[in-house]
Amino acid sequence: MATDFNTREHSSNNERDIRKYFYNLFKDSPIPENELLSNLGLYTSRQTLSRQLFMHELYKKIINVHGVIMEFGVRWGQNLALFENFRGIYEPYNYNRKIIGFDTFEGFPSVTSLDKGLRKGDYSVTDDYEVYLEKVLDYHEAESPISHIRKYELIKGDATVTRKTI
Ligand SMILES: C[S@@+](CC[C@H](N)C(=O)[O-])C[C@H]1O[C@@H](n2cnc3c(N)ncnc32)[C@H](O)[C@@H]1O
């Protein structure tokens, strides 16, 4: 399986080394599988937690605003999963709060000179990743109320071309 998706990294060698070491600690976790997912906080880094808190702040700002959430460029979909969880926490019965994610699932379809250092195809994902992501998003919906109504959508393709009619 491909492991190089042409992501831009700005880490030092030391940071890369300790992250690799830490990933191995995670991979070899002695925590039993029925407890591992509910103990992921053990492996959440400061940077990852900061991103999650930032998304949380954004979500809190829209709670009193009618409408849907759209993310243009979801990649592995971590923000979509967060938004599903925030919706389940803050507005579990708001079936109008659809979460719509756009991505080519093949990386950047094109770049210009303004996209410094980026090349076409950067930030791609594994083949058919959107099929896997749908299963993950289905799970998160299943863990919240009104789970029989699908409240998310993935739109595959160049977001400057694809359309979504609400
Ligand atoms: C750097 S990743 C960001 C992923 C996500 N927002 C996150 O924070 O984890 C950029 C994503 O945007 C997608 N992308 C870039 N240009 C796009 C376009 N014109 N249409 C659809 N997706 C696009 C890429 O495929 C990639 O998955």
The ligand as an ORCA input file, in Angstrom:
! r2SCAN-3c Opt
* xyz 0 1
  C      -4.372     19.587      2.994
  S      -5.760     18.530      2.713
  C      -6.843     19.126      4.008
  C      -7.747     18.049      4.555
  C      -8.718     18.436      5.666
  N      -9.359     19.720      5.475
  C      -8.045     18.386      7.019
  O      -7.923     19.446      7.653
  O      -7.688     17.290      7.468
  C      -6.471     19.288      1.247
  C      -7.570     18.451      0.605
  O      -8.241     19.249     -0.362
  C      -8.538     18.465     -1.505
  N      -8.706     19.372     -2.646
  C      -7.843     20.322     -3.078
  N      -8.361     20.986     -4.134
  C      -9.591     20.440     -4.362
  C     -10.634     20.706     -5.318
  N     -10.507     21.658     -6.259
  N     -11.747     19.948     -5.246
  C     -11.892     18.970     -4.322
  N     -10.959     18.691     -3.387
  C      -9.817     19.417     -3.409
  C      -7.359     17.518     -1.616
  O      -7.696     16.345     -2.349
  C      -7.053     17.224     -0.128
  O      -7.761     16.083      0.305
*
